[in-house]
């Protein structure tokens, strides 16, 4: 479990271009990042 102030572990996500992008790669290009996760997207209800 992460606590406030902890660094996120490195992970990979698919891009809209069909590639994978890791957190480490994104941080090399940008100084700060914001990731939004929509847990309920594409679910019934």
C-alpha distance matrix in Angstrom:
0.0 3.8 6.6 10.1 12.0 9.5 11.2 10.1 10.7 14.2 15.0 18.3 19.7 23.3 25.7 28.6 30.9 29.7 27.9 24.3 22.7 19.8 17.7 19.6 22.9 22.3 21.5 24.7 26.7 25.2 24.1 21.6 20.0 18.9 17.4 18.1 16.9 19.4 17.9 21.3 23.6 26.2 25.5 28.3 28.9
3.8 0.0 3.8 6.8 8.3 6.0 7.9 7.4 9.2 12.8 14.1 17.5 18.9 22.6 24.5 27.5 29.7 28.9 27.0 23.4 21.3 18.4 15.7 17.4 20.8 19.9 18.7 22.0 23.9 22.1 20.7 18.2 17.0 16.1 15.2 16.4 16.0 18.9 18.2 21.7 23.7 26.6 26.4 29.3 29.8
6.6 3.8 0.0 3.8 6.1 5.5 8.8 9.6 12.1 15.7 17.3 20.6 21.8 25.5 27.1 29.9 32.3 31.8 29.9 26.4 24.0 21.1 18.0 19.5 22.9 21.7 20.0 23.3 25.1 22.9 21.0 18.4 17.7 16.8 16.6 17.7 17.8 20.6 20.1 23.5 25.6 28.8 28.5 31.3 31.4
10.1 6.8 3.8 0.0 3.8 5.7 8.8 10.3 13.5 16.7 18.4 21.5 22.4 25.9 27.0 29.6 32.0 32.0 30.1 26.8 24.1 21.4 18.0 19.4 22.6 20.9 18.9 22.3 23.8 21.2 18.9 16.2 15.9 15.0 15.6 16.8 17.6 20.5 20.6 23.9 25.8 29.2 29.2 32.0 31.9
12.0 8.3 6.1 3.8 0.0 3.8 6.6 9.2 12.5 15.4 17.7 20.9 22.2 25.7 26.6 29.4 31.5 31.6 29.4 26.0 23.0 20.1 16.5 17.3 20.5 19.1 16.6 19.7 21.4 18.9 16.3 14.2 14.6 14.6 15.8 17.7 19.1 22.3 22.8 26.2 27.7 31.1 31.5 34.5 34.7
9.5 6.0 5.5 5.7 3.8 0.0 3.8 6.4 9.1 12.3 14.8 18.2 20.0 23.7 25.0 28.1 30.0 29.7 27.3 23.7 20.9 17.7 14.4 15.1 18.6 17.7 15.5 18.5 20.7 18.7 16.6 14.7 14.7 14.9 15.4 17.5 18.4 21.7 21.9 25.6 27.0 30.1 30.5 33.6 34.1
11.2 7.9 8.8 8.8 6.6 3.8 0.0 3.8 6.4 9.0 11.9 15.2 17.1 20.8 22.0 25.3 26.9 26.6 24.0 20.5 17.5 14.2 10.9 11.3 14.9 14.2 11.9 14.9 17.3 15.6 13.9 12.3 12.3 13.2 13.6 16.3 17.4 21.0 21.5 25.2 26.2 29.1 29.9 33.3 34.1
10.1 7.4 9.6 10.3 9.2 6.4 3.8 0.0 3.8 6.4 8.5 11.9 13.7 17.5 19.0 22.2 24.0 23.4 21.0 17.4 14.8 11.6 8.6 10.0 13.4 12.7 11.5 14.7 16.7 15.4 14.6 12.6 11.4 11.8 11.2 13.9 14.4 18.1 18.4 22.2 23.0 25.8 26.6 30.0 31.1
10.7 9.2 12.1 13.5 12.5 9.1 6.4 3.8 0.0 3.8 6.4 10.1 12.8 16.5 18.5 22.1 23.4 22.4 19.7 15.9 13.7 10.2 8.2 9.2 12.6 13.0 12.2 14.9 17.3 16.8 16.5 15.1 13.8 14.5 13.4 16.0 15.9 19.5 19.4 23.2 23.9 26.2 27.0 30.6 32.0
14.2 12.8 15.7 16.7 15.4 12.3 9.0 6.4 3.8 0.0 3.8 7.1 10.3 13.8 15.8 19.4 20.3 19.3 16.3 12.6 10.3 6.7 5.4 6.2 9.4 10.3 10.3 12.5 14.9 15.0 15.5 14.6 13.1 14.3 13.0 15.9 16.1 19.6 19.9 23.6 23.6 25.8 27.0 30.7 32.5
15.0 14.1 17.3 18.4 17.7 14.8 11.9 8.5 6.4 3.8 0.0 3.8 6.8 10.4 12.8 16.5 17.6 16.2 13.6 9.8 8.3 5.4 5.7 8.0 9.9 10.5 11.7 14.0 15.6 16.0 17.1 15.8 13.5 14.0 11.9 14.3 13.9 17.1 17.4 20.8 20.6 22.4 23.8 27.5 29.5
18.3 17.5 20.6 21.5 20.9 18.2 15.2 11.9 10.1 7.1 3.8 0.0 3.8 6.9 9.4 13.1 14.0 12.4 9.8 6.1 5.3 4.1 6.4 8.9 9.3 9.9 12.2 14.0 15.0 15.8 17.7 16.6 14.0 14.5 12.1 14.2 13.8 16.7 17.3 20.4 19.5 20.9 22.8 26.5 28.9
19.7 18.9 21.8 22.4 22.2 20.0 17.1 13.7 12.8 10.3 6.8 3.8 0.0 3.8 6.4 9.8 11.4 10.1 8.4 5.5 5.5 6.4 8.3 11.4 11.0 10.5 13.5 15.5 15.6 16.1 18.3 16.7 13.6 13.4 10.5 12.0 11.4 13.9 14.9 17.7 16.3 17.7 19.8 23.6 26.0
23.3 22.6 25.5 25.9 25.7 23.7 20.8 17.5 16.5 13.8 10.4 6.9 3.8 0.0 3.8 6.8 8.1 6.4 5.7 4.4 6.3 8.9 11.3 14.1 12.8 12.4 15.8 17.3 16.8 17.6 20.4 19.0 15.8 15.6 12.8 13.8 13.2 14.9 16.1 18.2 16.2 16.9 19.5 23.1 25.9
25.7 24.5 27.1 27.0 26.6 25.0 22.0 19.0 18.5 15.8 12.8 9.4 6.4 3.8 0.0 3.8 5.2 5.5 5.3 5.7 6.6 10.0 12.1 14.6 12.6 11.5 15.2 16.5 15.1 16.0 19.1 17.9 14.9 14.8 12.6 13.7 13.9 15.6 17.5 19.4 16.8 17.7 20.8 24.3 26.9
28.6 27.5 29.9 29.6 29.4 28.1 25.3 22.2 22.1 19.4 16.5 13.1 9.8 6.8 3.8 0.0 3.8 5.5 7.5 9.2 10.3 13.8 15.6 18.2 15.9 14.5 18.2 19.4 17.5 18.2 21.4 20.1 17.0 16.6 14.5 14.9 15.1 15.9 18.1 19.3 16.2 16.7 20.1 23.4 26.0
30.9 29.7 32.3 32.0 31.5 30.0 26.9 24.0 23.4 20.3 17.6 14.0 11.4 8.1 5.2 3.8 0.0 3.8 5.7 8.7 10.3 14.1 16.5 18.4 15.6 14.9 18.6 19.1 17.1 18.6 22.1 21.5 18.8 19.1 17.3 18.2 18.5 19.6 21.7 23.0 19.9 20.1 23.6 26.8 29.5
29.7 28.9 31.8 32.0 31.6 29.7 26.6 23.4 22.4 19.3 16.2 12.4 10.1 6.4 5.5 5.5 3.8 0.0 3.8 6.9 9.8 13.3 16.2 18.2 15.8 15.7 19.5 20.0 18.7 20.4 23.7 23.0 20.1 20.3 18.0 18.8 18.5 19.6 21.1 22.5 19.6 19.5 22.6 25.9 28.9
27.9 27.0 29.9 30.1 29.4 27.3 24.0 21.0 19.7 16.3 13.6 9.8 8.4 5.7 5.3 7.5 5.7 3.8 0.0 3.8 6.7 10.1 13.3 14.8 12.3 12.8 16.5 16.8 16.0 17.9 21.2 20.9 18.3 19.1 17.0 18.6 18.5 20.3 21.7 23.7 21.3 21.6 24.5 28.0 30.9
24.3 23.4 26.4 26.8 26.0 23.7 20.5 17.4 15.9 12.6 9.8 6.1 5.5 4.4 5.7 9.2 8.7 6.9 3.8 0.0 3.8 6.7 10.0 11.7 9.9 10.6 14.1 14.8 14.7 16.4 19.3 18.7 16.2 17.0 14.8 16.7 16.6 18.8 20.0 22.4 20.5 21.3 23.9 27.5 30.2
22.7 21.3 24.0 24.1 23.0 20.9 17.5 14.8 13.7 10.3 8.3 5.3 5.5 6.3 6.6 10.3 10.3 9.8 6.7 3.8 0.0 3.8 6.7 8.4 6.5 6.9 10.3 11.3 11.2 12.7 15.5 15.1 12.8 14.0 12.5 15.0 15.6 18.4 19.9 22.6 21.0 22.4 24.9 28.6 31.0
19.8 18.4 21.1 21.4 20.1 17.7 14.2 11.6 10.2 6.7 5.4 4.1 6.4 8.9 10.0 13.8 14.1 13.3 10.1 6.7 3.8 0.0 3.8 5.3 5.2 6.3 8.7 10.0 11.2 12.4 14.4 14.0 12.0 13.5 12.1 15.1 15.6 18.8 20.0 23.2 22.1 23.9 25.9 29.7 31.9
17.7 15.7 18.0 18.0 16.5 14.4 10.9 8.6 8.2 5.4 5.7 6.4 8.3 11.3 12.1 15.6 16.5 16.2 13.3 10.0 6.7 3.8 0.0 3.8 5.5 5.1 6.1 8.7 10.1 10.3 11.6 10.8 9.0 10.8 10.0 13.4 14.5 18.1 19.4 22.8 22.2 24.4 26.3 30.0 31.8
19.6 17.4 19.5 19.4 17.3 15.1 11.3 10.0 9.2 6.2 8.0 8.9 11.4 14.1 14.6 18.2 18.4 18.2 14.8 11.7 8.4 5.3 3.8 0.0 3.8 5.5 5.2 6.4 9.0 10.0 11.1 11.5 10.9 13.5 13.4 17.0 18.3 21.9 23.2 26.6 25.9 28.1 30.0 33.8 35.6
22.9 20.8 22.9 22.6 20.5 18.6 14.9 13.4 12.6 9.4 9.9 9.3 11.0 12.8 12.6 15.9 15.6 15.8 12.3 9.9 6.5 5.2 5.5 3.8 0.0 3.8 5.5 5.2 6.8 8.9 11.2 12.1 11.4 14.1 14.1 17.6 19.0 22.4 24.1 27.2 26.0 28.0 30.3 34.0 36.1
22.3 19.9 21.7 20.9 19.1 17.7 14.2 12.7 13.0 10.3 10.5 9.9 10.5 12.4 11.5 14.5 14.9 15.7 12.8 10.6 6.9 6.3 5.1 5.5 3.8 0.0 3.8 5.4 5.3 6.2 8.7 8.9 7.9 10.7 11.1 14.6 16.6 19.9 22.0 25.0 23.8 26.0 28.5 32.1 34.0
21.5 18.7 20.0 18.9 16.6 15.5 11.9 11.5 12.2 10.3 11.7 12.2 13.5 15.8 15.2 18.2 18.6 19.5 16.5 14.1 10.3 8.7 6.1 5.2 5.5 3.8 0.0 3.8 5.4 5.0 6.1 6.9 7.3 10.8 12.0 15.8 18.1 21.6 23.6 26.9 26.1 28.6 30.8 34.4 36.0
24.7 22.0 23.3 22.3 19.7 18.5 14.9 14.7 14.9 12.5 14.0 14.0 15.5 17.3 16.5 19.4 19.1 20.0 16.8 14.8 11.3 10.0 8.7 6.4 5.2 5.4 3.8 0.0 3.8 5.8 7.5 9.7 10.7 14.3 15.6 19.3 21.5 25.0 27.0 30.2 29.1 31.4 33.8 37.5 39.2
26.7 23.9 25.1 23.8 21.4 20.7 17.3 16.7 17.3 14.9 15.6 15.0 15.6 16.8 15.1 17.5 17.1 18.7 16.0 14.7 11.2 11.2 10.1 9.0 6.8 5.3 5.4 3.8 0.0 3.8 7.0 9.2 9.9 13.4 14.9 18.4 20.9 24.1 26.6 29.5 28.0 30.3 33.0 36.6 38.3
25.2 22.1 22.9 21.2 18.9 18.7 15.6 15.4 16.8 15.0 16.0 15.8 16.1 17.6 16.0 18.2 18.6 20.4 17.9 16.4 12.7 12.4 10.3 10.0 8.9 6.2 5.0 5.8 3.8 0.0 3.8 5.6 6.9 10.5 12.8 16.3 19.2 22.4 25.0 27.9 26.7 29.4 31.9 35.4 36.8
24.1 20.7 21.0 18.9 16.3 16.6 13.9 14.6 16.5 15.5 17.1 17.7 18.3 20.4 19.1 21.4 22.1 23.7 21.2 19.3 15.5 14.4 11.6 11.1 11.2 8.7 6.1 7.5 7.0 3.8 0.0 3.8 7.0 10.6 13.5 16.9 20.0 23.4 25.8 28.9 28.1 31.1 33.3 36.7 37.8
21.6 18.2 18.4 16.2 14.2 14.7 12.3 12.6 15.1 14.6 15.8 16.6 16.7 19.0 17.9 20.1 21.5 23.0 20.9 18.7 15.1 14.0 10.8 11.5 12.1 8.9 6.9 9.7 9.2 5.6 3.8 0.0 3.8 7.0 10.2 13.5 16.7 20.0 22.5 25.5 25.0 28.1 30.1 33.5 34.4
20.0 17.0 17.7 15.9 14.6 14.7 12.3 11.4 13.8 13.1 13.5 14.0 13.6 15.8 14.9 17.0 18.8 20.1 18.3 16.2 12.8 12.0 9.0 10.9 11.4 7.9 7.3 10.7 9.9 6.9 7.0 3.8 0.0 3.8 6.5 9.9 13.1 16.4 18.9 21.9 21.3 24.3 26.4 29.8 30.8
18.9 16.1 16.8 15.0 14.6 14.9 13.2 11.8 14.5 14.3 14.0 14.5 13.4 15.6 14.8 16.6 19.1 20.3 19.1 17.0 14.0 13.5 10.8 13.5 14.1 10.7 10.8 14.3 13.4 10.5 10.6 7.0 3.8 0.0 3.8 6.5 10.0 13.1 15.7 18.6 18.1 21.4 23.3 26.6 27.4
17.4 15.2 16.6 15.6 15.8 15.4 13.6 11.2 13.4 13.0 11.9 12.1 10.5 12.8 12.6 14.5 17.3 18.0 17.0 14.8 12.5 12.1 10.0 13.4 14.1 11.1 12.0 15.6 14.9 12.8 13.5 10.2 6.5 3.8 0.0 3.8 6.6 10.0 12.4 15.4 15.0 18.1 20.0 23.4 24.5
18.1 16.4 17.7 16.8 17.7 17.5 16.3 13.9 16.0 15.9 14.3 14.2 12.0 13.8 13.7 14.9 18.2 18.8 18.6 16.7 15.0 15.1 13.4 17.0 17.6 14.6 15.8 19.3 18.4 16.3 16.9 13.5 9.9 6.5 3.8 0.0 3.8 6.5 9.4 12.1 11.7 15.1 16.8 20.1 20.9
16.9 16.0 17.8 17.6 19.1 18.4 17.4 14.4 15.9 16.1 13.9 13.8 11.4 13.2 13.9 15.1 18.5 18.5 18.5 16.6 15.6 15.6 14.5 18.3 19.0 16.6 18.1 21.5 20.9 19.2 20.0 16.7 13.1 10.0 6.6 3.8 0.0 3.8 5.9 9.0 9.0 12.4 13.6 17.0 18.1
19.4 18.9 20.6 20.5 22.3 21.7 21.0 18.1 19.5 19.6 17.1 16.7 13.9 14.9 15.6 15.9 19.6 19.6 20.3 18.8 18.4 18.8 18.1 21.9 22.4 19.9 21.6 25.0 24.1 22.4 23.4 20.0 16.4 13.1 10.0 6.5 3.8 0.0 3.8 5.6 5.6 9.2 10.4 13.6 14.5
17.9 18.2 20.1 20.6 22.8 21.9 21.5 18.4 19.4 19.9 17.4 17.3 14.9 16.1 17.5 18.1 21.7 21.1 21.7 20.0 19.9 20.0 19.4 23.2 24.1 22.0 23.6 27.0 26.6 25.0 25.8 22.5 18.9 15.7 12.4 9.4 5.9 3.8 0.0 3.8 5.8 8.8 8.7 11.9 12.8
21.3 21.7 23.5 23.9 26.2 25.6 25.2 22.2 23.2 23.6 20.8 20.4 17.7 18.2 19.4 19.3 23.0 22.5 23.7 22.4 22.6 23.2 22.8 26.6 27.2 25.0 26.9 30.2 29.5 27.9 28.9 25.5 21.9 18.6 15.4 12.1 9.0 5.6 3.8 0.0 3.8 6.4 5.6 8.4 9.2
23.6 23.7 25.6 25.8 27.7 27.0 26.2 23.0 23.9 23.6 20.6 19.5 16.3 16.2 16.8 16.2 19.9 19.6 21.3 20.5 21.0 22.1 22.2 25.9 26.0 23.8 26.1 29.1 28.0 26.7 28.1 25.0 21.3 18.1 15.0 11.7 9.0 5.6 5.8 3.8 0.0 3.8 5.6 8.7 10.4
26.2 26.6 28.8 29.2 31.1 30.1 29.1 25.8 26.2 25.8 22.4 20.9 17.7 16.9 17.7 16.7 20.1 19.5 21.6 21.3 22.4 23.9 24.4 28.1 28.0 26.0 28.6 31.4 30.3 29.4 31.1 28.1 24.3 21.4 18.1 15.1 12.4 9.2 8.8 6.4 3.8 0.0 3.8 6.7 9.5
25.5 26.4 28.5 29.2 31.5 30.5 29.9 26.6 27.0 27.0 23.8 22.8 19.8 19.5 20.8 20.1 23.6 22.6 24.5 23.9 24.9 25.9 26.3 30.0 30.3 28.5 30.8 33.8 33.0 31.9 33.3 30.1 26.4 23.3 20.0 16.8 13.6 10.4 8.7 5.6 5.6 3.8 0.0 3.8 6.6
28.3 29.3 31.3 32.0 34.5 33.6 33.3 30.0 30.6 30.7 27.5 26.5 23.6 23.1 24.3 23.4 26.8 25.9 28.0 27.5 28.6 29.7 30.0 33.8 34.0 32.1 34.4 37.5 36.6 35.4 36.7 33.5 29.8 26.6 23.4 20.1 17.0 13.6 11.9 8.4 8.7 6.7 3.8 0.0 3.7
28.9 29.8 31.4 31.9 34.7 34.1 34.1 31.1 32.0 32.5 29.5 28.9 26.0 25.9 26.9 26.0 29.5 28.9 30.9 30.2 31.0 31.9 31.8 35.6 36.1 34.0 36.0 39.2 38.3 36.8 37.8 34.4 30.8 27.4 24.5 20.9 18.1 14.5 12.8 9.2 10.4 9.5 6.6 3.7 0.0
